[in-house]
Amino acid sequence: MKRRDLLKGAVVGAAGAVAACGPGGPGSAPAVHTGQRVRWRLVSSFPRSLTTIFGACEVLVERISAMTDGRFEIRIFPPGELVPGLQVLDAVQQGTAHIGQTGSYYYMGKHPALAFDTCVPFGLTSRQQTAWLTEAGGAEVMDPIFAAFGVKAFAGGNTGVQMGGWFTRTVPTLADLQGLRMRIPGMGGKVMQRLGVSPQTIAGGEIYTALERGAIDATDWVGPYDDEKLGFYKVAKNFYYPGWWEPGANLSFFVGREALASLPSSYQAIFTTACTEAARAMQARYDALNPPALTRLLAAGVETHPFADDILAAAKEASRDTLSDLAADSPGFRKVHEHWEAYRKESNPWFAKAELAYHRASFEG
């Protein structure tokens, strides 16, 4: 059954519960009462200061509480309070937490195909990624992989296309990447390694210190708003674009499958609906907050640079080779890759004729 069909049926069940036992009354805001109180723990890979990504957790929790009249409560734990930021999947798998908010590509070491749930280099835009996961069967083809870890993944927000990161020195040519130490996770790290970069995986709250102390020469993150908050511009003035390895990064909510199944059907519907609201809020906040943040960074002396053509050409070739090699080595990866690639090939011509053509005709700057 497709997720949208499950959601449609579950929402009908939730509406019935409201009609049967909500406070009711003309103009009142109904709440679902099942007679069951639920207390869950949520662990996030992202610090509380990032009001865009971490803020999606708060949207999720607030909406669930409101729609259940406070009967379904979730306590949020930022990284380090319950588990480290890069052990969120493990925490949900082991039952330390009921929900985890993270990027699936952080756990490629467990299964390389997890990268597709987030994004891959020169892959799908945020709209394409959302469409693939929620409407074109991506979630269904990914589900057996998540099931092996005892979790179910829900799309929880997208950053949109990201920037290419912060560099302590300029990298005008492909040769300048040789030996560079860069914080870059996921498939992007594998591709950068092929280009001569030494990739590092570092949790968000630890990047500034690594950059300041010279442990790394460059870092990616998301874009102007988050990166300004994390202070990268104070220790690295070169801001590169575009983030070709993260063209539409999807963040996910992992839920323990047993915990989810234990919920009343109305609560399951509410949880799914709240995930959708959290996802919408994340993308909208980035789109609203990134433009003025970029203006502030430029005023603070930051210099933006496009990646050189030879870097982009080499990165595109290396990306294709990386995906092909992983598909040859892993049947599970190959199955997801074939489904994803079929959608990409069908989707790109439409987006090129509509979105891309419009951007080229109308965008300035």
C-alpha positions as CSV (number, residue, x, y, z in Angstrom):
1,M,0.0,0.0,0.0
2,K,1.3,3.5,-0.9
3,R,1.9,5.9,1.9
4,R,-0.6,8.4,0.6
5,D,-3.3,5.6,0.6
6,L,-2.4,4.7,4.2
7,L,-2.5,8.3,5.2
8,K,-5.9,8.8,3.6
9,G,-7.4,5.8,5.4
10,A,-5.8,6.7,8.7
11,V,-7.0,10.3,8.5
12,V,-10.6,9.1,8.0
13,G,-10.2,7.0,11.1
14,A,-8.8,9.9,13.1
15,A,-11.7,12.1,12.0
16,G,-14.1,9.4,13.2
17,A,-12.4,9.4,16.6
18,V,-12.8,13.2,16.8
19,A,-16.5,13.1,16.0
20,A,-17.1,10.4,18.6
21,C,-15.2,11.7,21.5
22,G,-13.9,15.2,20.8
23,P,-15.2,18.2,22.8
24,G,-17.0,19.3,19.7
25,G,-19.2,22.4,19.4
26,P,-19.5,24.9,16.6
27,G,-16.1,26.6,15.9
28,S,-14.2,24.6,18.5
29,A,-10.9,23.0,17.8
30,P,-11.4,19.3,18.0
31,A,-8.9,16.9,19.7
32,V,-8.6,13.2,19.4
33,H,-9.2,11.3,22.6
34,T,-8.3,7.6,22.6
35,G,-8.0,7.2,26.4
36,Q,-4.3,6.4,25.9
37,R,-1.5,8.6,27.1
38,V,1.8,8.3,25.3
39,R,5.2,9.6,26.3
40,W,8.0,9.3,23.7
41,R,11.6,10.4,23.4
42,L,13.0,12.0,20.2
43,V,16.8,12.3,19.6
44,S,18.1,14.7,16.9
45,S,21.4,14.9,15.1
46,F,21.1,18.7,15.0
47,P,21.8,21.3,17.7
48,R,18.9,23.3,19.1
49,S,20.4,26.6,17.8
50,L,19.5,25.5,14.2
51,T,15.9,26.7,14.2
52,T,15.4,25.4,10.7
53,I,16.4,21.7,11.0
54,F,15.9,21.3,14.8
55,G,12.9,23.5,14.5
56,A,11.2,20.8,12.5
57,C,11.3,18.6,15.6
58,E,9.5,21.3,17.5
59,V,6.8,21.6,14.8
60,L,6.3,17.8,15.0
61,V,6.0,17.7,18.7
62,E,3.7,20.8,19.0
63,R,1.3,19.6,16.3
64,I,1.0,16.1,17.8
65,S,0.4,17.5,21.2
66,A,-2.2,19.9,19.9
67,M,-4.1,17.3,17.9
68,T,-4.2,14.9,20.8
69,D,-5.1,17.5,23.5
70,G,-1.7,16.8,25.1
71,R,-2.2,13.1,25.4
72,F,0.7,12.2,23.1
73,E,3.8,14.0,24.4
74,I,7.3,13.8,22.9
75,R,10.4,15.1,24.7
76,I,13.2,16.2,22.3
77,F,16.9,15.5,23.1
78,P,19.5,17.5,21.1
79,P,22.8,15.7,20.2
80,G,24.9,14.8,23.3
81,E,22.0,14.8,25.8
82,L,20.9,11.2,25.3
83,V,23.1,10.0,22.4
84,P,25.8,11.6,20.2
85,G,24.5,13.2,17.0
86,L,25.7,10.5,14.7
87,Q,24.1,7.6,16.7
88,V,20.5,8.5,16.1
89,L,19.7,5.5,14.0
90,D,21.3,3.2,16.6
91,A,19.3,4.8,19.4
92,V,16.0,4.2,17.7
93,Q,17.0,0.7,16.6
94,Q,18.0,-0.2,20.2
95,G,14.9,1.4,21.8
96,T,16.8,4.2,23.6
97,A,14.5,6.6,21.7
98,H,11.2,6.2,19.9
99,I,12.0,8.7,17.2
100,G,15.1,10.0,15.6
101,Q,15.6,13.1,13.4
102,T,18.6,12.7,11.2
103,G,20.0,12.4,7.7
104,S,20.0,8.8,6.4
105,Y,23.2,9.3,4.6
106,Y,25.1,9.5,7.9
107,Y,24.6,5.8,8.1
108,M,25.9,4.7,4.7
109,G,28.4,2.4,6.5
110,K,25.4,0.3,7.6
111,H,23.9,0.2,4.1
112,P,25.1,2.4,1.2
113,A,21.6,2.7,-0.3
114,L,20.5,4.8,2.7
115,A,22.1,7.8,0.9
116,F,19.1,7.8,-1.5
117,D,16.8,8.7,1.3
118,T,18.7,11.9,1.8
119,C,20.3,12.8,-1.6
120,V,23.2,11.8,-3.9
121,P,25.6,14.0,-5.9
122,F,24.1,15.5,-9.0
123,G,20.8,13.9,-8.0
124,L,17.3,15.2,-7.5
125,T,16.2,18.7,-6.5
126,S,14.1,19.1,-3.4
127,R,10.9,18.9,-5.3
128,Q,12.0,15.9,-7.2
129,Q,13.3,14.2,-4.0
130,T,10.0,14.8,-2.2
131,A,8.0,13.5,-5.2
132,W,10.2,10.4,-5.6
133,L,9.9,9.5,-1.9
134,T,6.2,10.3,-1.3
135,E,4.4,9.7,-4.6
136,A,6.7,7.9,-7.1
137,G,7.5,4.8,-4.9
138,G,10.8,5.8,-3.4
139,A,9.7,5.3,0.1
140,E,8.3,1.8,-0.7
141,V,11.6,0.7,-2.3
142,M,13.6,2.1,0.6
143,D,11.3,0.5,3.3
144,P,12.8,-3.0,3.3
145,I,16.2,-1.4,4.1
146,F,14.9,0.5,7.0
147,A,12.9,-2.5,8.2
148,A,16.1,-4.4,8.6
149,F,17.0,-1.9,11.3
150,G,13.6,-2.0,12.9
151,V,12.7,1.5,11.9
152,K,10.3,3.2,9.5
153,A,11.4,6.5,7.8
154,F,9.1,9.5,7.3
155,A,10.2,12.4,5.2
156,G,10.7,15.3,7.6
157,G,11.9,18.3,5.6
158,N,14.2,19.4,2.8
159,T,16.9,22.0,2.8
160,G,16.7,22.8,-0.9
161,V,19.9,22.9,-2.9
162,Q,22.8,23.6,-0.6
163,M,25.9,25.8,-0.9
164,G,29.2,24.2,-1.7
165,G,30.7,25.0,1.7
166,W,33.4,27.1,3.4
167,F,37.1,27.0,2.5
168,T,40.0,28.6,4.4
169,R,41.7,29.1,1.0
170,T,40.5,29.3,-2.5
171,V,40.3,26.3,-4.8
172,P,40.3,27.7,-8.3
173,T,41.1,24.5,-10.1
174,L,40.7,20.7,-9.7
175,A,44.3,20.4,-8.7
176,D,43.7,22.7,-5.7
177,L,41.5,20.1,-4.1
178,Q,44.4,17.6,-3.7
179,G,45.0,16.9,0.0
180,L,42.2,19.1,1.2
181,R,40.7,18.0,4.5
182,M,37.0,18.6,4.3
183,R,34.0,17.8,6.5
184,I,31.6,16.3,4.0
185,P,29.4,13.2,4.8
186,G,27.5,10.8,2.7
187,M,28.0,10.1,-1.0
188,G,29.5,13.5,-1.5
189,G,32.4,12.5,0.7
190,K,33.0,9.4,-1.4
191,V,33.0,11.5,-4.6
192,M,35.3,14.1,-3.1
193,Q,37.7,11.4,-2.1
194,R,38.0,10.4,-5.8
195,L,38.9,14.0,-6.5
196,G,41.8,13.9,-4.0
197,V,40.0,15.3,-0.9
198,S,40.3,13.7,2.5
199,P,36.6,13.6,3.7
200,Q,35.7,13.8,7.4
201,T,32.3,13.1,9.0
202,I,31.8,15.5,11.9
203,A,28.5,16.3,13.7
204,G,27.2,19.8,13.2
205,G,27.9,21.1,16.7
206,E,31.6,20.1,16.4
207,I,32.4,21.6,13.0
208,Y,33.3,25.1,14.0
209,T,36.0,24.0,16.5
210,A,37.5,21.6,13.9
211,L,37.7,24.4,11.4
212,E,39.0,27.0,13.9
213,R,41.8,24.7,15.1
214,G,42.8,23.7,11.6
215,A,41.8,20.1,11.8
216,I,39.9,20.6,8.6
217,D,40.5,23.1,5.7
218,A,36.9,23.2,4.6
219,T,33.3,22.2,5.5
220,D,29.9,21.9,4.0
221,W,26.7,22.3,5.9
222,V,23.6,23.7,4.4
223,G,23.4,27.4,3.4
224,P,23.6,31.0,4.5
225,Y,21.1,30.9,7.5
226,D,22.4,27.8,9.3
227,D,26.0,28.5,8.4
228,E,25.8,32.1,9.8
229,K,24.4,30.7,13.0
230,L,27.3,28.2,13.3
231,G,29.8,31.0,12.7
232,F,31.8,29.4,9.9
233,Y,32.4,32.8,8.2
234,K,34.5,33.9,11.2
235,V,37.2,31.3,10.4
236,A,36.7,30.8,6.6
237,K,35.8,33.6,4.2
238,N,35.5,31.6,1.0
239,F,31.9,30.5,0.4
240,Y,31.6,28.2,-2.7
241,Y,28.6,27.2,-4.7
242,P,26.7,25.1,-5.8
243,G,26.5,22.2,-3.4
244,W,26.4,19.6,-6.2
245,W,26.5,16.8,-3.8
246,E,23.4,17.9,-2.0
247,P,20.9,19.3,-4.5
248,G,17.9,18.5,-2.4
249,A,18.7,17.0,0.9
250,N,15.8,15.3,2.7
251,L,16.0,14.9,6.5
252,S,14.0,12.0,8.0
253,F,12.2,11.0,11.1
254,F,13.0,7.4,12.0
255,V,10.4,5.7,14.2
256,G,10.8,2.3,15.8
257,R,8.4,0.0,14.0
258,E,7.2,-1.7,17.1
259,A,6.6,1.6,18.8
260,L,4.6,2.9,15.8
261,A,2.5,-0.3,15.6
262,S,1.6,0.1,19.3
263,L,-0.1,3.5,18.7
264,P,-3.8,3.7,18.2
265,S,-4.6,4.2,14.5
266,S,-5.7,7.8,15.1
267,Y,-2.3,8.6,16.7
268,Q,-0.5,7.0,13.7
269,A,-2.5,9.2,11.4
270,I,-1.7,12.3,13.5
271,F,2.0,11.4,13.5
272,T,2.1,11.1,9.7
273,T,0.2,14.4,9.3
274,A,2.6,16.2,11.8
275,C,5.6,14.9,9.8
276,T,4.1,16.5,6.7
277,E,3.7,19.8,8.5
278,A,7.2,19.7,9.9
279,A,8.6,19.0,6.4
280,R,6.8,21.9,4.9
281,A,7.9,24.2,7.6
282,M,11.6,23.3,7.1
283,Q,11.7,24.0,3.4
284,A,9.7,27.2,3.8
285,R,11.9,28.5,6.6
286,Y,15.0,28.0,4.6
287,D,13.6,29.7,1.5
288,A,12.5,32.7,3.6
289,L,15.7,32.9,5.8
290,N,18.5,32.1,3.4
291,P,18.3,35.3,1.2
292,P,18.7,37.9,4.0
293,A,21.4,35.7,5.7
294,L,23.4,35.8,2.5
295,T,23.1,39.5,2.3
296,R,24.5,39.8,5.9
297,L,27.4,37.4,5.1
298,L,28.4,39.4,2.1
299,A,28.3,42.6,4.2
300,A,30.6,40.8,6.7
301,G,33.3,40.3,4.1
302,V,32.5,36.8,2.9
303,E,33.4,36.1,-0.8
304,T,31.3,33.7,-2.9
305,H,32.9,31.7,-5.6
306,P,31.4,29.3,-8.2
307,F,33.2,25.9,-8.5
308,A,35.4,25.9,-11.6
309,D,34.2,24.1,-14.7
310,D,36.9,21.4,-14.4
311,I,35.9,20.7,-10.8
312,L,32.2,20.3,-11.8
313,A,33.0,18.1,-14.8
314,A,35.3,15.8,-12.8
315,A,32.8,15.7,-9.9
316,K,30.0,14.7,-12.2
317,E,32.0,11.9,-13.8
318,A,33.2,10.7,-10.4
319,S,29.6,10.7,-9.1
320,R,28.4,8.5,-11.9
321,D,31.3,6.1,-11.4
322,T,30.7,6.0,-7.6
323,L,27.0,5.1,-8.0
324,S,27.8,2.5,-10.7
325,D,30.5,0.8,-8.6
326,L,28.2,0.6,-5.5
327,A,25.4,-0.8,-7.7
328,A,27.8,-3.5,-9.0
329,D,28.8,-4.5,-5.5
330,S,25.5,-4.4,-3.7
331,P,22.2,-5.9,-4.9
332,G,20.3,-3.9,-2.4
333,F,21.9,-0.7,-3.6
334,R,21.3,-1.6,-7.2
335,K,17.6,-2.2,-6.7
336,V,17.1,1.3,-5.2
337,H,19.5,2.9,-7.7
338,E,17.6,1.5,-10.7
339,H,14.2,2.7,-9.3
340,W,15.7,6.2,-8.5
341,E,17.5,6.4,-11.9
342,A,14.3,5.6,-13.8
343,Y,12.4,8.4,-12.0
344,R,15.3,10.8,-12.5
345,K,15.4,10.1,-16.3
346,E,11.7,10.6,-16.6
347,S,11.6,13.7,-14.3
348,N,14.5,15.7,-15.6
349,P,13.1,16.5,-19.1
350,W,10.0,18.0,-17.6
351,F,11.8,20.0,-15.0
352,A,14.2,21.3,-17.7
353,K,11.4,22.5,-19.9
354,A,9.5,24.1,-17.0
355,E,11.5,25.1,-13.9
356,L,15.0,25.4,-15.4
357,A,13.8,27.2,-18.5
358,Y,11.9,29.7,-16.3
359,H,14.9,30.2,-14.1
360,R,17.1,31.0,-17.0
361,A,14.6,33.4,-18.4
362,S,13.8,35.3,-15.3
363,F,16.6,35.0,-12.6
364,E,19.2,37.7,-12.1
365,G,22.2,37.9,-9.9
